[in-house]
Amino acid sequence: MMKHCFNFGRVLPATLLVLSAAAGAATLPLPSRDGVPTLAPLLRQVTPAVVNISVQVTAPARQNPLMRDPFFRRFFEDFLDQSQRRPQLSAGSGVVIDARLGYVITNHHVIEAAEKIVVTLKDRRQLSAQLVGSDPGTDIALLKVAPEGLAALELGDSEALEVGDFVVAIGNPFGLGQTVTSGIVSALGRTGLNIHGYEDFIQTDASINPGNSGGALINLKGELIGINSVIIGPSGGNVGIGFAVPSNMARAVVEQLAEYGEVRRGRLGVMIQDLTPELSEALNLDITQGAVITRVESESPAEAAGLASGDVIVAVNGVAVTGAADLRNRIGLVRVGSEVEVTVLRDGTRKNIPVRVAKIEVTTYAGSRSAPQLSGAVFQAMGSQHPLSGQLDGVVVADVERNSRAWRNNIRPGDVIVAINRERVRSVEELSRALGRTGQTIAVDIIRDKTQLLIVIQ
């Protein structure tokens, strides 16, 4: 149960008129002023809930080449923290979702590594914000400001969206100030944009540009149905392809952030892959969507419930599963300890199997003794729920303390370490042993955002 009972605010009903261009033409629910269609009345109600967010972070300054030489570096150790850091400002957007509690939702990447967060309301009031919690996996963060004179948006049901529905995006592009754009839902259930994340994006052609991140995507009822998050463009600008985190996913994340300050993800303990048409034909199945279990982990919830290799998961709690990514998203947002009903197809028969979701097992290694260069980082084994599971072996960076040695050496949460000094590492234990054999210089091979990087640490 949640500690807080959310009141996501109200959106006063707009007076909607149905305009018909001609007999048989599609009707659009739009308000009008002097006979001219307009969204102005709707926007007057919802825009006060959309805020600008300015963030101060400390970034590494350009380093003197002498600092990379161990001989000279030892003379300046006491001054490195000051010489390598300088303040930077960045801007994004956010949405007030609870006026009574002062809760503001935004993107994780907007406030990542923030040392100071300031929320600016439409009436130009500036409020200092505290970070309640953040979830890199879904790119959602929850902030809290003083709950004085706030307006809030009501979260709508993103599951009710259809391709072609009209939407409006509100945010702070390029730091210009509050800006409104409109378009339609171009696609639903988009995945594959961030290999470390839990993805089920709404795609829209409403213009979304840098600075819109964390802003609102609303329907014509004034309900918040998405949090603007990702853009695709050759120069980082709008080309009619933008993505938003669905409101239902954001709601599930926010509830846990408000209660725990983090998302406590569960696991079934299975290795899965998409049920492709070719695989369906080979297995003589009459379905083409689902997630095929390829392996069941020992002593896992799946094993205890009786799930087996070859089972095809077709639904969770009665909602159809389209594939492996869809199943991972659904289970990843289920609270630890909750019971879910998994529908599987086994030997041509559908079975409903209750499974109690367990917590993801985490093994950590601080790296403070054998590799002080990585102190402040926490590592965990790559579990079966990780999007790269089955594709490669490695160790996941679960967390990095801000301004620690590891942070200053460019190690970031979500990185997957695959080798140390060209020695492959497949577990936390192997990572520990490999770091114990290193000297002053460490070459770390990592996978970050679909790119393989080599970070040399001295």
N, C-alpha and C positions, 0 to 999 in steps of 0.2 A: 504494500500500500504506500501511496505517496505521503510525504510529510506535509505537502502543501496542496490545498484544493485550488486548482487553477481557475481563475476567472479571466479568460482571454479577452475580455472587453466586449463591447457591442459595436455592431455596425448598423446604424439606423437604416431602415429599408428605404431604398430610392423609389421614387414614383417612375415606373417604367411604362412606356408606351410601345405598342407594337406597330411598327411601320411596315407597310406592304407596298412594294414598288409596282406590282402588277399581280393579276390573278395567277395563282400557281407559283409565284416567286417565293423564295425562302423569306421568312420573317426574322427580323433582328430585334431583340429586346433592348432598345436604346431610349434613354430619356431625350426630350427635345426642349429647346428654348426658342420661342418665336417660330416654331415649325421647323427648326433646324436641329438635326441630331447632334447631341453633345454628351460627353462624359463628365463635364464640369461638376454637376451636382454630386456625382459619385466620388470624384476626386477630392472635393471639398471635405467629404466625410473621412476618407481613408488616409490622405497624405499626412495629417498631423501625427500619425502613428509610425511613419517611416522617418528614420533619423540618419544623420551623418555621423560617422565614427572616425576620429583621428587617433592615431596610435604613435607613440614614441618608442622606438627600439634603439638598441645600441648595436651598431655594426662594426666589424673589424676595420680598422684603418689600413691604408697601404703600408706594408711592412718594409723596413730597411733590409736589403739583402744580407747585411751583416748579422741580422737576427737569426738567420737560418744556419749560421755557422756555430756549432756547439761551443767553440773556443770563446767567441765574442759574446754569445748569448748568456753565458753564466755571469757576466759582469752586469747584465741589465735585467736579471730575473725580477727584481723588485719593482721595476718600472714597466714591465710588459703589459700589465693590465691597463694602465693608463694610456700607454702609447698605442695600443692596438684597438682602442674603443673610441667611437664617436657617435653622438646621437643622430638619429634619422627619424623623419616623420613620414607617415603614409596615411592614406585615407581609404575608407570603405563606407559601407552602409549597414543598416540594421533595422529591425522592426520591433516595436513594443508589442508584446503579446500578453502582458498582464499589467494593467495600469495600477492595480491595488498593491502588488508586490514589487513593481518597478523592474520587471523582467524584460530584457531586450535580447532578441535572438540575432545572430550574425554568423559569418563563416569562421571556421577555425583559422584559415589562412590569413584572415584579416587581422586577428589579434595575436597570432603566433609570436612568441618571444617579446610581447609587449611589456614595457615597464610602466607605461602610463596610458590610460584609455580615457578619452573624453567624448561624450555623446552630445551632439548639437541637435536640438529640436527644431521643428519648422519655424517656431516663433523666435529662434535664435538664442534661446537659453542654452547654456553649456553646463553639463552635469558630469561630474567625475563618476566613472564606472568601475565596478569591481568585477573581476572574473569569477563567476560561480563555478564553471566547469567547461571543458572543451573536449571534443571528440574528433581526432584527426581522421578516423575511418569514414565518417560521414560528412566531414568538413562543417560541423555544426558547433557553435559555441554559445554559451548563455552568460549574459552580463546582468548586473543589477545596478540600478540607479535610484536616487531618492524618488519615491513615488508621489510626486507633487505635480498636480495639474497635467497628468499624462493622458493621452488617448491611446487605445489599443486596437489591434486587429483581431478578429475572430479567425481561428484556424478552420478552414474548410476541409472537405473530404477529397483528397487527391485521387482516391480510387474511382471517384465518379467522373473524372475527366475523360474526354474523348478527343481524338485527333480532330481538329477543326474548331474546337471551342475557342472563343475569343478570350484573350488575356491582356493584362496591362502590367508592365514592369516599372517599378519606381525605385530610384536610387540616386547615387551621387557620382555619376561618371566623370572621370578625369578631375575630380575634386571641384567641379563647377558649381555644385549645389544641387538641390533636389530637382530631378528631371523625370518626366513621364514619357514612356513609349508604349506602343500597343502592337498587337499582332495576334497570332493564333497558336494553338498547341500544334506543333509540327510532327511530333512523335512522342511516344511514351516508352518507358522501360529501357532507356539507353544505358549501355554499360561499356566497359573497356576503355574509359577515359583516364583512369587512374588505377594502376595495378595494385595499389596498396589499400584501396578504399572499398566501402560497401556502396554499390551504385544501383540506382534505379531512376535515372534522371528524366525529368520532363524537358523535352526539346522545344524551343520556341523561336519564332522569327522576330519577336519583339526585340528591338535594339538593346543589347547588353554590352557594355564597354567596361574597361578597367575602372574601378571605383564603384561599379554597380554591385560588386560582390557583397552578399549579405542582405541585399535589398529585397523588396517584396515583389512577388508575382501573384496577382490577384485575378479572380474571375469577375464577371460583370455584376455579381451580387455583393462585391466588396469583401469577399472572403479571401484570406491568405491561403493559397494553394501551392506555393513553392517559395523557396529561398534561393535567389539568384546566386550561382556559384561559379560556373565555368563558361568560358568563351572559346571559340575556335576561329582563328583568323591568321592570315599570313604575317600580320604585323601586330598582333595582339588586340586588334580592334574588331568592331562588329562587321560581320559579313552575312548576317541573317541566320546564324546558327549559335544559339545560346542555350545554356542548360541550368536547370534549377532542381534543388533537392525537394522531393515531394513533401507536402505538409504532413502526411501521415508518418513518414519516416522521421521528420523533424520533431513531431509530437512525441514519439516514442523515445527519442534521444533526450529531449528536453526534460521529460519526466525523470529520467535517471540522473541527468546532470543536476537537477534541482535537489534530488534526494541524496545522491552520493558524491557529486562533484566529478563523476566520471561515468562511463558506460561499462557496466559489468556484463560482458558478453558470455553467452553460453555456448555449449557445443554438444553435438550428438556423438561425435567420435567415428565419423565415416569418411572415407575417400570417395569422391563422386565425380561423374563426368556427364556432359549433356547427352540426352537421348536424341541422336541424330536420326534422320529418316533411314540412312543406311544401316545403322545399328538396330533400329526398330524392325527392319525387314529381316536382318540376320537372326534376331531373337523371335521372329514370327509374332510380333505384337501388332495390335490394331490402333496404336497411338503413336504420335510423333513428338510429343512434348513430355518432359519429365527429367529427373536426375537419376542416373544409374549408380547404384552402390558398387564400387569396385573392391573395397576393402573395409572391414569393420575392425576398429582398434580394440585391442584386448582391454578388458575391465572398463569399457566405456559405457555410457548410457545406452548407446545403440545395441551393444552386445547384451546388456541386461534386459532390454526390451524385446530381444529376439529378432532384430533386423539382421539380414544376411546379405552376403555378396550376391549380386544378380537381381536383387530387389530393385524395382523402379519406383522412386518416390514421385507420386503424381499430385499430392496435395498435402497441405499443412493446415490443420484446423478448418478443413473444408474448402480452403482457397487453393485453386489450381497452382501447381508449380510448373513454370515454363522451362526451367533448366537449372544447371548447377549454380550459376550466379544468383538466380532468383532464390533458390533454397538457402544459400549462404546468407543472403540479405535477411531473409525471414528469421532464421535461427539466430543470427548475429544480433538481432534487436529484441530477442526474447529474454526476459529476466531469468537470471540463474535461479534454479529451483522450481521454475514453472513447469507445468506438464503440458505438452502439446500432443495433438492427435495426428499421427503421420499415416497417410493413406498410401499403401504400396500395392504394386501389381506384382504378384508372385504366381508363377505357373498358370497364368491366365485368370487368376482370381484376385479381386480387390480385397485387401485387408486393412482395417483400421487398427493401428497399434499405438497405444499411449507410450510416450517417452518423456521422462523427466530430465530436463536440460541441466547439465552440470557446468561448473565454471571451467574456463580454459586454464589448464595447468601452466604455471609460469615458473621457469627456473631462471635465476638471475646470477650475474657475476659482475661485480662492481669494477674490476680491473684496477684497483687502487694500488696493489702491491707490485705485481709482475709487470704491469703496463700503466704507469702513472699518467701517460699521455692520454689515456682513455678514461681516467677517473671522472666520475659523474654520469657515466653511461650505464644503462641497465639493459641486459640482453635476455632474450627468451628464445626457446626452440620454435621452429616454424611448425605450427600445428596444422591439422588437416583443413581448418577453416581458412587458412591464408590463401589468397588468390593465386600465389605461385606454387602452392603445394602440389607436388607431382610433376612440376616442370623443372625445378632445380632444387638443390640442397643448399642450405645456408642458415644463418642465425639472424634473427630479427632484432633490431634496436628498438626496444619497447619504450624507452624514455631517455631523455638526456637533460640533466640539470642545467638550466640556463647559466651562461657565463662560466661553466666548469671547463676543465682542460679539454674534455671531449668536445664540448660545444665550440670552443675556440678553434679546435682542430677540424671543424666542419663535419662532425658526426651528428646526424639528425634522426629524430624518431621516424620509424618507418623504413629506414635503410635496411637492406638485407646484405649482411657480410658473407661473402662466398669464399674469400681467401685472405690469409695473412702472410705477407712476404712470399706470395705465390703458392703457399701451402693451403690446399682446400680445407675448409671447415664445414662440417655438416651438423654439428651439435654444439651446445654451450660448453660441454666438456672439452671437445676438440678445440674450440676457440680459446679456452683457458690455457690448454697446453701449448697451443701455438704462440700465444702472447707471452707465455713464460720463457719461450726460446728466443724472443726478440732482443735486439740491442737498443741503441739510441734511435735508430731509424725504423719505422714501421710502414710498410706498404699495405694498404687496406683496399682490397677489391670489393666494391659494393654495387648493388643494383638500386637505383633511385629513379622513380618515375619513368620506367621503361628504358632507362639509360644505364650502361655500365660505366662506372667511374673508378679511377685509381687515385686514392688520397694518400700522399706521402707525408708522414708525420715524423718530425725530428724532435 
